[in-house]
Amino acid sequence: MAATSEQVRGDRGRGGGDMAEIVFVHGIGQRQRGPATLGEPWRLALADGLWKAGHTDLADRVGRSPGSPGALGARMAYYADLFDRPDGQGAAPVDLAGLPPAQAAAAVELAEVWLRRAALAAASKRDRAVARAELADLSGAGGERQGMGNAARGALAALARLRWFAPFGMAVAHRFVLRALAEVVRYLGEPGMRERVQERVAAAVDDDTRVFIGHSLGSVVAFEAACRRAGPLPLLVTLGSPLGLRRIVYDRLVPQPPVYPEAVRRWVNVAADDDIVAAVPDLTGLFPRRAPAAGSGPRIDAPGSDNAPGLETVAGLETVAGLETVAGLVNVAGLVNVAVDNGSAPHEALHYLTSRQVGGPVGDALVAG
């Protein structure tokens, strides 16, 4: 049952209207959908996650049709169409050879990172073996790396051979992998793309927004949107996130160096153990708080420094994930990493959303007001 805080602020509008307490940000490969066809299943999946976490009243309200009495608003920030051709003729043909050299190189590196992650963490024994063999082939028998063109073709073909990417056949997998890689590197590196995507998120957010939920590439978009937010954001949820990939994603985030978003009260990062896209599932220590004003507390420096969050001790005390203060000094760990089991579809957004590990913190944020 669990809903208080004045019944989530007196039904916040008693019917949802155009308000959005929850904003979803989708990931890669969604060009054949739109904000309605993508947002509806996400909303219903989250209602199930809330129910599993014991927030049954909130589950009912999130599950109600938008605009109906008592409904809590959930809106999809949709941006996949921005990757289409400007002439309106559908998805732009994707060929890594047609990308600027820096983007093509980043795409190849990302493909190889996913292969390495598959070699270690794929649930399928066959996929682990295939990934190891493909990585050996990419390096060549003598350990020498291939040229860019061969590396790009080899990395794409290798990923497409994994059942993780290819449940419906090699040709479909090859197109999906190609477009997925291109969308990631285009968002992070194509002039103007980041701003156009962020404008879509800003249009979905309003004064009632309390939760951002981003999946896959959408977790990167949601993180950067949270960094731009002026007002408080009680909860940021990142699902199957590539945020921890150093050279490919982390080093290209805005702002640099990356920091914990000042507006965010709590950040829950959720990753399935065998989600290849979430190649660095533990983000602890990568997103420090900004240093407080002089005299207001201890400094927080860049990851890896002696005073960075994520170290085993802070002022002699253990660092505990989710702990807001240490001896009243400074918020060292508003970021919590959570593992889930997504079954046969480890990167599937709906599997993440239906979990109690997602529903619990979302419900808590909505109730806290």
C-alpha positions, 0 to 999 in steps of 0.5 A, spaced: 500 500 500 505 505 502 503 512 499 503 518 504 507 524 504 500 527 503 498 522 498 504 524 494 502 531 494 494 531 494 494 527 487 499 532 484 494 535 479 488 529 480 489 527 474 496 528 471 494 532 466 500 534 462 504 534 468 510 528 468 512 526 475 517 521 471 521 522 465 523 516 461 529 517 456 530 511 451 536 508 449 539 505 442 535 502 436 528 506 437 527 509 430 521 505 428 517 507 435 515 514 437 513 517 444 507 514 445 508 507 443 515 506 447 512 510 453 506 506 454 510 499 455 515 503 459 509 506 464 506 499 465 512 496 466 514 501 471 507 500 475 509 492 475 516 494 478 512 499 483 507 493 485 513 488 486 516 493 491 510 494 495 508 501 493 501 498 490 497 505 491 503 508 486 503 502 482 495 503 481 496 510 479 502 510 474 498 504 471 492 508 470 491 512 463 494 518 462 489 524 464 485 519 468 483 521 475 489 520 480 494 518 475 501 520 476 504 522 469 510 519 466 512 521 459 517 519 454 523 524 452 523 521 445 529 523 440 531 517 436 528 520 430 533 525 430 538 520 427 534 520 421 536 523 415 534 530 414 530 529 408 525 525 412 526 519 408 527 515 414 533 512 418 540 514 415 544 509 412 549 507 417 556 505 415 562 506 420 566 508 414 562 514 413 563 517 420 568 522 421 575 518 423 574 520 430 567 517 431 569 511 427 575 509 431 570 510 437 565 506 434 570 500 433 573 501 440 566 500 443 565 494 439 571 491 442 569 493 449 562 490 448 566 483 446 571 483 452 565 484 456 561 478 453 568 474 453 567 475 461 560 476 463 555 473 457 550 468 460 551 463 454 557 459 454 557 459 447 557 467 447 563 467 451 567 462 447 565 466 441 567 473 444 574 470 446 575 467 439 573 473 435 577 478 440 583 473 438 582 474 431 581 481 431 588 482 434 591 477 429 595 471 430 601 475 431 598 480 436 598 485 431 592 490 430 588 490 424 587 497 420 581 501 421 577 498 415 578 491 417 578 492 424 571 496 423 568 490 419 571 485 424 568 488 430 561 489 427 561 481 424 564 479 431 558 482 435 553 480 430 555 473 431 553 473 438 546 470 440 546 476 445 545 481 439 543 476 434 536 472 436 533 473 430 539 472 425 545 475 423 543 480 418 538 483 423 544 483 428 549 486 424 544 492 422 542 493 429 549 493 432 551 498 426 546 503 428 547 502 435 554 504 435 553 509 430 548 512 435 552 512 441 558 516 437 554 521 434 550 523 440 557 524 443 561 527 437 556 530 432 556 537 432 549 539 434 546 532 436 547 533 443 543 539 444 538 537 439 537 531 444 537 535 450 532 539 448 527 534 447 529 532 454 528 539 457 521 539 453 519 533 457 520 535 464 516 540 468 516 543 475 513 536 477 518 532 475 521 528 480 524 522 477 529 521 471 529 514 468 534 513 463 536 506 459 542 504 455 544 511 451 538 514 454 542 513 461 548 518 458 542 523 456 539 523 462 545 524 466 547 530 462 540 532 463 540 532 470 547 536 470 543 541 467 537 541 471 536 548 475 531 545 480 532 539 485 531 532 482 529 527 488 532 521 483 536 519 477 535 512 475 540 509 470 539 502 467 544 498 463 548 504 462 555 505 459 557 511 463 563 508 466 566 506 459 572 511 460 575 513 453 569 512 449 563 515 453 566 518 460 571 522 457 566 525 452 561 527 457 559 534 459 561 537 464 568 535 464 571 532 468 564 528 470 561 530 477 555 527 481 549 532 478 548 537 484 540 537 483 540 529 484 538 527 491 539 520 490 542 516 484 541 508 483 545 505 477 542 498 476 545 493 471 544 486 470 551 482 471 550 479 464 548 486 460 554 487 455 552 494 454 553 496 461 561 494 461 562 497 467 557 496 472 560 499 478 560 507 477 562 508 484 568 513 485 567 515 477 562 521 479 565 525 485 561 531 488 563 538 487 568 540 492 565 544 498 566 552 499 572 553 503 572 551 510 565 548 509 568 541 509 573 536 506 575 537 499 573 532 494 578 531 488 578 527 481 577 519 481 583 516 483 585 521 488 586 520 495 580 524 497 576 521 492 569 518 493 569 510 492 575 509 497 574 504 502 575 510 508 573 517 508 575 521 514 577 514 517 570 511 516 568 506 511 564 509 505 557 506 505 553 506 498 547 510 499 550 514 505 548 521 505 553 524 510 559 521 514 560 524 521 556 530 518 561 532 513 560 531 506 555 527 501 560 521 499 556 516 496 549 519 493 550 513 488 548 506 489 549 500 484 544 495 484 545 488 480 539 485 477 537 478 473 534 480 467 533 473 465 534 471 457 534 479 455 539 482 460 539 489 456 531 489 455 529 496 458 522 493 460 525 487 464 529 492 468 523 497 469 519 491 472 524 489 477 523 491 485 530 494 485 527 499 480 520 500 483 523 501 490 527 507 489 522 510 484 516 509 489 520 512 495 522 518 491 515 519 489 512 518 496 518 523 499 515 529 496 
